[in-house]
Amino acid sequence: MAITVKFLGALHHASGVDKLKRDFPEDSSIRDLINEIVREKPELKRALTDNQSKEQITNALILVNGREISVLSGLETKIKDLDEVVFVPVIHGG
């Protein structure tokens, strides 16, 4: 299945690209997509994973076809052919 992945803001800068087009096996999830992105673009590892636990984190809003994954199935959201996944950085302050 062909998936388009877009990076906005600081994630665009960190990745060095504004979008990627990749093929994924059927039944892939957002978690699988993040694992592949981190393998291909290690510079995004810090932005998409927790260094302490090595778990994927949500320091980015993740949209699948314009819907935030928290209203879907979170990181287990299945991606389908021709889906568009957008990563939007979340700015934290204090």
C-alpha positions in Angstrom: 0.0 0.0 0.0 1.2 3.5 -0.9 1.3 5.9 2.0 2.2 9.6 2.0 3.8 11.0 5.2 4.1 14.7 5.7 6.2 16.5 8.3 5.3 20.1 9.5 7.3 22.7 11.4 10.3 21.5 13.3 9.8 17.9 12.2 10.1 19.1 8.6 13.4 20.8 9.5 14.6 17.8 11.5 13.8 15.3 8.8 15.1 17.4 5.9 12.1 16.6 3.8 8.5 17.8 3.8 7.0 14.5 2.7 7.8 10.8 2.0 6.0 8.3 -0.1 6.4 4.7 1.0 4.9 1.3 0.5 3.8 -0.6 3.6 2.5 -4.1 4.1 -1.3 -4.6 4.6 -2.4 -4.3 8.2 0.4 -1.9 9.1 -0.3 0.6 12.0 0.9 4.0 12.9 3.3 2.3 15.3 4.8 0.4 12.4 5.0 3.6 10.4 6.9 5.4 13.2 9.3 2.5 13.5 10.1 2.6 9.8 10.5 6.4 9.8 12.9 6.2 12.7 14.9 3.6 10.9 15.1 5.6 7.7 15.4 9.0 9.4 17.3 8.5 12.7 17.4 12.3 13.2 13.7 12.0 14.1 14.2 9.4 16.8 14.5 12.0 19.5 11.3 13.7 18.4 9.2 10.5 18.1 10.6 8.2 20.8 11.3 8.4 24.5 15.1 7.9 25.1 14.5 6.5 28.6 11.9 3.8 27.7 12.4 3.5 23.9 8.7 3.8 23.5 7.0 5.9 20.9 5.6 9.1 22.3 3.2 11.7 21.1 5.2 14.9 21.1 3.6 15.3 17.8 0.0 15.4 16.7 -0.5 12.6 14.2 -3.2 13.0 11.7 -4.5 10.2 9.4 -6.5 11.8 6.5 -7.1 14.8 8.7 -8.2 12.9 11.8 -6.0 12.9 14.9 -5.1 9.4 16.0 -6.5 9.9 19.5 -10.0 9.8 18.1 -9.1 6.6 16.1 -7.1 3.8 17.7 -4.0 5.7 18.8 -0.7 4.2 17.7 -2.5 1.0 16.7 -4.5 2.9 14.1 -4.3 0.9 10.9 -3.1 2.7 7.7 -4.7 1.9 4.4 -3.6 2.4 0.7 -3.4 6.0 -0.3 -3.7 7.3 3.3 -2.0 10.6 4.2 -0.3 10.7 7.6 0.8 14.1 8.9 3.1 14.7 11.9 2.6 18.1 13.5 5.1 19.1 16.3 3.6 20.1 19.7 5.4 23.0 21.3 5.8 22.6 25.1 6.5 25.5 27.4 6.7 26.2 31.0 
